[in-house]
Amino acid sequence: MPSNAEFSALTEPFRPELLAHCYRLLGSIHDAEDLVQETYLRAWRGFGGFEGRSSMRRWLYKIATTACLTALATRARRPLPSGLGAPADDHRVPVASREPAVAWLQPAPEFGAGDPAVAAAARAGVRLAFIAALQLLPARQRAVLTLRDVLAFPTAEVAELLDTTTAAVDSALRRARTHLAEAGPIEDEMTEPTGETDRALLENYVDAFTRADAEALVRLLRADVELEMPPIPTWFTGRDAVTGFLAARVLRPGRWRMTPTRANGQPALVVHHRTGDGRDEPYGVQVLTVRGGRIARITSFNDPALVPVFAPSSR
């Protein structure tokens, strides 16, 4: 068996990109963390049989992908509300009760830095719309598409990772691309953002939201803005519906504390809810999709368990 120091020196640099890989396949940051831990446990136990015929990176990806595919065999896909039904364009519609029985898609924090190549592999292909689209694919197609199109593994290496043939990989990749194309255009979401986040837009959004200024919020949103709030299945489309819903049911002065962060390579906010006795309780994470200098989508993950992932001091 290797020493802890030897094993860590060889394997730890790949942890951020393996976490991102498991997240792409599973759609859950909590499940991804568990599967990465399992990957390292399996790697530790099997290290004596690693003879260097493959690179360390490829060997770890094989273990991680196998673990994820095994887990996915008994788990339902993780949707967003927009993947389950049509939106509402009138804020006065009854809002469905929370649906805890559904395992919802989760956002993911930034996947660390370190070696530039490792960091790039961790950051690629994590935009929220792309992760949501991946969940529509069968597990094996999901794995092939991420290994080939996101991580750029050669077809022969993907076949080795999945214990299959190059012909089977090519076939699965074609089907996966077809399924994604049928799901709708997401090419812009697959492209990683360039330049700095528009800090002024985010600051103005936080200011309008926390002051409960619906008119100021209107100026920040696209006309076709969408709002979804897992675990609530109801979601809204159109600026009037979104601002109407927020003004009527969410915005209250001093009710929210919002801390800027990043999620899925996008601007995001850690949200705390102020209670009647003045305490700030974890509420969830909002992820914003920005197009053309305005907010195109607000995905509000109303799950307090996500707050410690993005704000470690809240653990």
N, C-alpha and C positions, 0 to 999 in steps of 0.2 A: 504493500500500500504506500502511496506517496505521503510525504509530510504535508501538514496543512499549508505550510508556506509555499511548497512547490506546487500543490494543486491550485491554490489561490492565485499564484503568479501566472499560471498558464490559462486559467479559466475565467477569472473575475473580469478582465477587460471586456468580455463579451456579454456580460449580464444586461446592460441597458438595451442592446439590440435584440437579445433573446426575449426580454420582457416586452418590447414593442412587437416582436413577431407573435408571441403568444396572445397578446392583446388583439392583434389583427384577426387572429383565428377565432378567439373566444368572445370578443366584444365586451369583456368585463375586466377591469383592471384588478379587481380582487381575485378573480379566478386566474388571471395571468400571473400574478405574484405567486399564487399557490403552485402553479404548474412550473414556474421557473425554479422554485425551491425543489420540486420533485425532480426536475431535470438535473440539478446539481447533485442531488442525492444519488440519482442513477449514475451520473458521471463519476462520482467518487467511488461508488461500488465497482464500476466497470473499468476504472482507470488502468488497472493492471493488464487488461486485455487490449488497451489502446496501443497499437504498434506503430503508429505514425504513417500508416498507409493512406490515411486521409488527413487533411488539415484539422487542427483542433477546432477551428470555427465550424467546419462542415460537420464534424463529429457531434458537436454540441447541438447544431441545428437538427440533425437527424434524431437525437434523443428528444429534443423539445417538440418537434413536429409530431413524432410518434405519440408522445404523451398527450398532446392536444387532440389529436385525432381519436385517441382512445376515450378521452373525456367527452368529446363531442358526440360520440356514439350514443350517449345516454342523456344528452341535454338538448333542449329545444333552442332554436335560434333566438337571438336577443334583438327584438325590434325597437323602433321608436314609434310613438303614436301615429306619425305620418306613414308608417308602413303597415298600419292595421285598418285604416278607414279614411273616409273623405273628411276634409276640413270643414269648419264652420266659418261662414263669412258674416255672421251676426253675433255680436258679443252677448246678446240676450238669451241665446239658447241655453237650455239646462246643461250644466257641466257634469259629466259622468263622475261617479265616485272613483276614488283611487282603486287601482287594480293591482293589488299586491301579488296576485297569483302569477302574473306575467314576470318572467325574468327579463328586465329591460336592459337595453344597451346602456353602457356606462361611458363617461368621458375618461380621458387619460391625461396625466400631467406630462410635462416635458421629461424625456427619457435620458437625462444626464448628458455629460460632456465627455471629456477625455480625448482619446485618439480621434482625430477628425473623421477617419473612415468609419469607425465604429459609431460615432455620433450621427453621421449622415445616414447610416443604415437604420439607426433607431428612429430618426425623425421622418424618414420617407414613408409616404402612404399612410398617414394617420389622420388625415382630415376627416371630420366627423361624417360627412356625407359619403365618403368612400368606405369607411368602416361600416356604416349602416347598409350600404349596397352589398358589401361582402357577406353580410349575414343572410342574404337571400340565396347564396350559393350552397350547394351540398358541401359537406366538410372537405372532401378530397379536392374538389375543384377550387375551393377557397385556398387550400394549401398550395396547390399548383400555381394559381394565379399570383399569390403573394411571393412565392419563391422565384418565379420567373419574371413577373412584370415589376414588382416592387424591389426585390433584392437582387435581381439580375443574375441568379444562378443559371449556368448553362443547362440545357435540357438534359444532358447526360448526368450531370450532378443531381438534378432534381429526381431523375429516375432512380439513382442510387439512394438518395435520401428516403424515397418512398417505397423502395424495394419493388420497382415496377420497370416497365420498358420505356424507351424514348417515344415509341409510337403511342403508348397510353398517356404519357405526359402531354404530347402534342394534341391528342384528342381532347383531353380534359381541359387544356388551356383554351382551345377553340370554343368548347361549350361554355366555359366560364365567361369568356369575353362576349359571347352571344347573349348570355343571360344578363350581363351587366348592361349591355347596349339596350336590351328590351326594357330594363328597369328605368331607363331615362338617362339624359345626359349628365355625366358627373366629371367630365374631363377637367373642367375648371377646378373642381374640388380635389382632383388628384395632383394638381400642380401645387407644389409647395409655395407658400407666400414669399414675395420678394420685398426687401426693404423693411423699414421699421413699421411697427403697428402705429396706426394713426392715434397717438396718445390723446390728442385733443378730443377725438370722437369718443373714446372710452371715458375720459374724464367728464365730458358733457353728459354722457349716458348715466354715469353714476350720480352726478349732481341732480339730473332731472328725476331719476328714479327715487333717490333718497329724499328729495324735497317734495315728491309726489306731484311734479309739474308735468301734467299730461301734454300740455301745449308745447313745452320744450322738447318732450320726447318725440312728438310728431315730426319735428324738423330733422330728427336723426334717423328716421326710418324710411326705407324704400316704400313705394306705393304697394308693392306686392309682398311686403314683409310677412313672415310666418312665425307663429309662436306655438311651441309644444312644451309640455310639462310632465314628462314621465315622473311618477306612475299614474298620472291622470290621462285617460285615453283621449279626451276631447282636445282638439287643437284648432287653431284659428289661422286664417289667411286674409290679407288685406290690412292696410294701415288703420282703417276705421274700426274693424273688428278687434284688432290687437290692442290699440290704444283704448278702445271702449271697454274691453275686458279688464285691462290693467287699471284703468281709472276707477271702474266700478267695484272691483273685487280685490285689488292687490295694493295699489299705491296709497300709502298713508304717511304723512310727515313723521320722520323719526322712527319709523317701523323697521327699517332695514339698514344693516351695515354691510357694505360691499367692498371687498379687497381685490384689487386687480391681480390677475395671474395669467397663465397660459394653459390651454388645454387643447390637445389634438392639433398643435401648431397654430391655434387661433386665439384671439383675445378672449379672456374669460374672467369670471368673478367668483370668488368665494363669498357665499351669502350667509349672514347671520340674522336671526330674527330677534328683535328686542321684545322681551316679555313685559308684562304689566309692572313687575317689580324692578325693572331697569336692567335685567340681565340679558346678555347676548347669547342666544342659543344657536348652535349649528343648524342650518336649514338646507343647504345644498350648493350646487355649482351651476352657474349660467355660462353657456358657451355662445359666443356671438360669431355669426358669419357676416363678413363685411364685403360688399361689392360696390364699386363706384363711389366710395367715400361715404356710403350709408349702410345701415344695418339691414341685412336681407333676411336674417333668421335669428330668433332667440330660442335657444334650447335650454330650458330651465330644468335641470335634474334635481328634483325636490327630494333629495335623499341625504339626511344628515350624516350617514355613514361615509359619504364621499368627502366631507370636509377635511378629516385628518389626512387624506391622501394628498390634498393640495395645500394644506396648512399644517405641517407636522407638529407645530407647537400646540395644536388642538387635540393631539392624541392623549 
